[in-house]
Amino acid sequence: MTFKDKLKNLTLKNNSLLCIGLDTDLDKLPVHLKKQKHPQFEFNKAVIDATFDLVCSFKPNIAFYEAQNMSGLLQLKFTLDHIKKNYPEIPVILDAKRGDIGNSNTGYAKLVFDYLNADAVTVHPFLGKQSLAPFLDRKDKGIFILCRTSNEGGGEFQDLKVNSRPLYQIIAQHVIDDWNKNDNCALVVGATYPAELEIVRRLANDMPLLIPGVGVQGGDLEKTVKAGVDKDGRNAVINSSRGIIFASQGEDFADAARQQALNLKNQINNYR
C-alpha cells in the first residue's frame, strides 16, 4: 500500500487531519522516565498508545534522536517498529529534511526507508529533481518537499521573485508539473503563512500538504484548515508537536497528550 493510500484510509477511519510530531527532546521528558534505559522510546510508546485513534499520522523529527547519538537512533527505530507492529495502518512521516547529491541521498533513503521503515520523509528541493531521484523513485513512499516553511525567516529566500513570481510558488509548480511522475510527491507549507498556504493548495489540487506551525508556533487554526484542505476536506496533514506531547511533565503525560490531541482534532474538524 502506498503512503497516499495509507493517509487517505486513516484520515477516513479516524476522521482526523491531526499529525502528532514526536519531537522528543530528552531534556523535557518527565523526570520518572529519565531513569529508564530508553526514555525517548518509553515516552513515545506511551503517547502513541494514548493517541493512535486520533491521528492521521505521526511525525518524528530525527534531530532529537540524532542528538543522543546511537542510543537516540536506536530509540527512533524502536518507535517506528512499535507503530509498524501495533498500528500498521498509521503512516509515519520522518522529518529528516534530507537533500544532497544523488549518491548521498541514496544513503539517506536507505536509512529512512529500509532501516527505519518510514512511510514518508521531508526533503530539501535546492539541489533539484535529479538529486532527489533516490527518494522520488520510491513509488510507495511519500516525499514531502519543503516549499514555504513555518519559521519566521523562511521568506529570506522563499519569497524571492523569479520572473515576478515568489520562489516558493516556483518550487510548488515544479513538484506538481514535473517531479510527481510516481504520484508520491507532497509539499510542506507552514500554518504561519495561511495566504501562501491557500495559494499552494490551489496549485496542488489534492496533493497532500504537511502543515507545521499550529500550537506553540502560533499558526491560526481556522485559517490553516480552510486554506489547507482540498475540495473533499482532506489531504491537509496538520502537525502539532510540543503542544501535545509536552502537555504535562508529570506521570499523567500520556493522558494529558490524549486530551490535547482530542481537543485539537475536534477543533480542526469544526473548521473542515
QUIFEN-V992408 format. One record per pair of residues at least 12 apart in sequence whose C-alpha atoms are under 7 Angstrom apart, sorted by the first residue. I is the first residue (numbers start at 1). J is the second residue. Records with the same first field share a line. If there is no record, write none. Layout:
I->J + J
This chain:
1->140
2->140 + 141
3->91 + 119 + 120 + 140 + 141 + 142
4->142
6->89 + 90 + 91
7->56 + 91
10->56 + 89 + 90
11->56
14->53 + 54 + 55 + 56
16->54 + 55 + 56 + 265
17->55 + 56 + 236 + 237 + 238
18->55 + 56 + 237 + 238 + 239 + 265
19->55 + 56 + 57 + 58 + 59 + 237 + 238 + 239 + 240
20->57 + 58 + 59 + 239 + 240 + 241
21->58 + 59 + 60 + 239 + 240 + 241
22->44 + 58 + 59 + 60 + 61 + 241
23->60 + 61 + 64 + 241 + 242
24->40 + 64
25->64
26->40
29->249
30->249 + 250 + 251
38->75
40->75
41->75 + 76 + 78 + 79
44->79
45->79
46->254
47->245 + 254 + 257
50->254 + 255 + 258
51->258
54->261 + 262 + 265
56->90
57->90 + 91 + 92
58->91 + 92 + 93
59->92 + 93 + 94 + 95
60->93 + 94 + 95
61->94 + 95 + 96
62->94 + 95 + 96
77->116
80->116
91->119
92->118 + 119 + 120
93->118 + 119 + 120 + 121
94->118 + 120 + 121 + 122
95->121 + 122
96->121 + 122
97->122 + 123 + 124
98->122 + 123 + 124
99->123 + 124
100->127 + 131
101->131
102->131 + 132 + 133 + 134
105->132 + 134
106->134
109->134 + 135
119->141 + 142
120->141 + 142 + 143
121->142 + 143 + 144
122->143 + 144 + 145 + 146
123->144 + 145 + 146
124->145 + 146
125->145 + 146
129->179
139->182 + 184
141->184
142->184 + 185 + 186
143->184 + 185 + 186
144->185 + 186 + 187 + 188
145->186 + 187 + 188
146->187 + 188
147->168 + 171 + 172 + 187 + 188 + 189
148->168 + 188 + 189 + 190
149->188 + 189 + 190
150->189 + 190 + 191 + 192 + 193 + 212 + 213
172->200
176->204
186->207 + 208 + 209
187->208 + 209 + 210
188->209 + 210 + 211
189->209 + 210 + 211
190->211 + 212 + 213
191->211 + 212 + 213 + 214 + 219 + 220 + 224
192->213 + 218 + 219 + 220
194->223 + 224 + 227
197->227 + 228
198->227 + 228
201->228
205->230
206->230 + 235
207->235
208->235 + 236
209->235 + 236 + 237
210->236 + 237 + 238
211->236 + 237 + 238 + 239
212->238 + 239 + 240
214->239 + 240
215->240 + 243
216->242 + 243
222->271
225->268 + 271 + 272
226->271 + 272
233->272
244->257 + 260 + 261
245->257
